């Protein structure tokens, strides 16, 4: 095995916001947005057989 990719950062931005509907009910709207790190990793691993290990930095 050899190292193909080694970077740190936020992988996906995640957000939630409450939305009140006309009928009075409340809904939670969730959104996920991939970051540049996600795109770099995707390109580095494209077409390769890999094992991915993830560590939380914080």
C-alpha positions as CSV (number, residue, x, y, z in Angstrom):
1,X,0.0,0.0,0.0
2,X,1.1,3.5,-0.7
3,X,-0.2,6.9,0.4
4,X,-2.3,8.5,-2.3
5,X,-3.9,11.5,-0.5
6,X,-3.1,13.3,2.7
7,X,-4.9,16.6,3.6
8,X,-6.9,18.1,6.4
9,X,-10.0,20.2,6.4
10,X,-13.8,20.2,6.4
11,X,-15.1,17.5,4.1
12,X,-18.8,18.6,3.8
13,X,-20.5,21.8,5.0
14,X,-23.7,20.9,6.8
15,X,-26.5,23.2,7.8
16,X,-30.0,23.1,9.3
17,X,-32.7,25.7,9.4
18,X,-36.2,25.6,10.7
19,X,-39.0,26.5,8.3
20,X,-42.5,27.3,9.4
21,X,-45.2,26.1,6.9
22,X,-48.4,28.0,6.1
23,X,-50.4,25.4,8.2
24,X,-48.4,26.2,11.3
25,X,-46.2,23.1,11.3
26,X,-42.5,23.4,11.5
27,X,-40.0,21.6,9.3
28,X,-36.3,21.2,9.5
29,X,-34.5,21.8,6.2
30,X,-31.1,20.2,6.0
31,X,-28.4,21.0,3.4
32,X,-25.0,19.4,2.6
33,X,-22.5,21.1,0.4
34,X,-19.2,19.3,-0.6
35,X,-16.1,21.4,-0.1
36,X,-12.9,21.6,-2.2
37,X,-11.4,18.8,0.0
38,X,-14.2,16.5,-1.1
39,X,-13.6,17.2,-4.8
40,X,-9.8,16.7,-4.4
41,X,-10.3,13.4,-2.6
42,X,-12.8,12.2,-5.3
43,X,-10.3,13.0,-8.1
44,X,-7.4,11.3,-6.2
45,X,-9.3,8.1,-5.7
46,X,-11.1,7.8,-9.0
47,X,-10.7,4.3,-10.4
48,X,-8.5,3.0,-7.6
49,X,-9.1,0.3,-5.1
50,X,-8.6,2.0,-1.7
51,X,-9.0,1.6,2.1
52,X,-10.2,4.9,3.7
53,X,-9.5,5.7,7.3
54,X,-10.9,8.9,8.8
55,X,-9.7,10.7,12.0
56,X,-11.5,13.6,13.6
57,X,-9.1,16.4,14.2
58,X,-11.1,18.5,16.6
